[in-house]
Amino acid sequence: CIAAAEALGGRAADVLTAACALELIHTYSLIHDDLPAMDNDDFRRGIPTSHKVYGEAVAILAGDALLTEAFRLLTDPDVVGRTDNGRVLQVVQEIAVAAGAGGMVGGQVVDILSEGRPPDYETLLYIHNGKTGRMILAALRTGAILAGGGTEALQALSEYGRHIGLAFQIADDILNVEGDS
């Protein structure tokens, strides 16, 4: 988010709140992803996962709180007052779509429903583009939108975001199989 804004001449300080909101959503998704009903992971980055430390109920509520806090930050009057309301609304829409059924959550649902059977190419592409890849794309687009980027810049960063998001998700899946905690 910050790099995209800076690439278009924007300042990190002007997009920091949105970048923090995106990180809150990312963290919520990791907490929920680690739960027994999802990936059932005991460790993340070498330390016990939230549900192992605090229990499943608190982990679920922590994730819910992080997601809600992200949208509170994005709509905070102190922050919104410094930015064009049209761009703020566009960013909220962008992030909501990326995090929800049209993005990260939708990709995760298809991933879960595909377990135990080899997915076809189109399904795999949907999963990879939907999960973290969609949030990477949203981060780039958010930075560009808040920096006042035009259509051409937004399209270029979006193209980059789709490719880097797909590459990230492929690497993440390989690490899930081959990696060492």
N, C-alpha and C positions, 0 to 999 in steps of 0.2 A: 504494500500500500504506500509506504513512505517512498520507496525507490521509484515507483510509478509517478508519484507526484513530483518528486525531484527531477525526474527525467523530462518533465514538462515545464520545468521552471518554478514549480511550487515549493513551499517550505514544509519541512517535516512537522513543525509545530502546528501547521494548519490541518494536518491529517492525523495527528497523533491519537486523538480521541477515537476516530474511526478505526485506526490500526489496533488500538486496545480492544475495541468492541469485537473486531474480527478474531483477536487472540482469545477473548472470553468464549466465543462460539467454538473455536478450535479446541479449547480445553474442556468445555462441556462435552464435546463429541468424543474426546478420548476417555473421559470418565465413564460415559455411557457405553462406549465400545468395549471397555474392559470388563463390564458386568457379566455374570454367569450366563445370562440369556443371550448375550452377543458372542464375544470372542473368549470370554471366561479366562482372562489373563490375570495372573497373580502379581506380575511385575510390569512396570513401565519405566523405562530408562534406568533399570537396575534397582528400583525401590518398590516396595509393596504398593499395589494399586489402591485407590480410594476405598473401594468396597472391602478390601482386605483389612484396611486400617480402621475405617469408621462404620462398616456394615453397609449392606446394600441399600437400605432405605435412605441413609444420609448421603450416600453417593448419588443416588437418583435425584434427591432434592438439591444437592450441590450443583449437579449438571443443569437442572431446571433453573436454579437461581442465576447461574452464569449466563445462560441464554437470555433470560429476562433482563439481566443487568446490561447486557450488550445493547439491547434496543432502548433501554433507559438512557444509556450514554449517548447513543446516536441521536436521540431526540431531546437531550438536555438543553433547556432554554439558554443557558450561558454559552453553550457551544453553537447552537443553531443561530443565535443572534449574530454571530460573526460570519455566517455563511449564507449564501443565497438559498432561500427556502426550497426553490425548485430543485437545486442540486442535492440538498439534504434529503428530500423526498425520493429522488431518483436513487440515492445511495441506500436508503432504508429498503426500498423495493428490491434493489439489486442483491443486497445481502439476505433479505428474507427468502427470495427465490432460491438463492444458492444454498442456503442452509436447510431448506424445507424439502417437501416432496418432489419438487422439480430439480433438486440438486443432491446435496449430501445425504439427507434422510432417504430419498428415493433410491439412490445408488446403494445405500446400505441394505435397504429392504430387498432389492433384487439380488444382492450378494448373498444374503441369508437364505433366500428362497432357492438359490442356485447351488447351495452346498450339497456335496455328495454326488454331483454329476458334472461332467465337463460342460461349461457353457459354450455356446456358439460365439463366433467372432463379434456379432452385433451386440449380444448380451454382455460380453466381456468389455467391449468398448463403452457401453452404457454405464456399467458399474464403475469403470475407471474414470470416466469423465464426470460421473455424478458425485463421487465421494470427495476426497480431499481436493481433487482436481478442480472441482467447481468452486471451492472456497478460494483456491489460489487465483483463479480467474476473477472472482469477485473482489479480491484484495487489490489486484492490479486495476480493475475497472473503477473501484472506489477511489483509489489515489488519483487516477486520471480525471474522474468526474469532479472531485473536489478541487483539483488544481486548475479546473477550467479548460481541460483538454477538448479539442474539437473532434468532429466525427472521424477524421483520418487517424489521429493519434489514438483514439479509443479503439478503432478497428485494429490498428497495428498491435497495441498492447493486448487486445483480446485474442488475436491470433497467437501471439507469443504465449499468453496464459493458457490457452487450450493445449498447446504442445508441452509446455513445462509441467502442467498439471497431470497430463497423461503419463509423461516420463516419471514424475514423482510417484504416481500410484503403482506403476509397473515395478519400479525399484522397491517400493514398500512391500509389495506382495512377494517379491523375490526374497527380501530380508525376512519376512515372516516364515518362510520355509527354510532358508539357508543360514539366516543370521543367528547370532549367539547373544543372549540377553546380557 
